[in-house]
Amino acid sequence: MKTNIIIAGVGGQGILTIAAVLDTAALSENLFVKQSEVHGMSQRGGAVESHVRISATPIHSDLIPEGKADLIIAVEPMESLRHLPFLKKGGTLITDTQTFENTDHYPDKKALYDTIEKFPHHLMLDATAAAKALGNSKVANMILLGAASVHLPLTEKSLIQAIETMFASKSEKIAALNIEAFYKGKELAQQRV
């Protein structure tokens, strides 16, 4: 078993938090994990990406080669397209529909969505709106993680425990909100099937 995941978005959207949850869950299941991350100007809305590789056997590189990603989780739709060269044939793309337009040359939303819809295994959902409905737009990343969970080689139990671990230092309320967001994402993904 080997699963290659790219998480993409812009600074402040919780890309590295998703990666940390995946890492923590994989380690709790005694799997091998390697992670690499690239920070753009994250404080100013720059691109952020993380490569997470999970395997039952040792992993030699933390970078995912082009055409080898099983899954792309994008917290911003344009960032999903920037990373498409990494997606393998038959791979899955999951993205928020909410845009973060940090350039004058941001593409037309309809054209952007039309391009994403050309991929046979994709899921677009308004994770930001769902997060706001839960009371905090910052949990959109956990909604996307929940939506992606069926494509992960990790148990729901280990993912929930990892979320609890990640947010334990904040408060029980914040941990509970992130867990609720995870389940909401899973529910939204199941509604689309």
Beta strands, then each sheet from edge to edge (+ up, - down):
strand 1: 2-10
strand 2: 32-39
strand 3: 47-55
strand 4: 69-74
strand 5: 87-96
strand 6: 122-125
sheet 1: 2+ 3- 1+ 4+ 5+ 6+
end
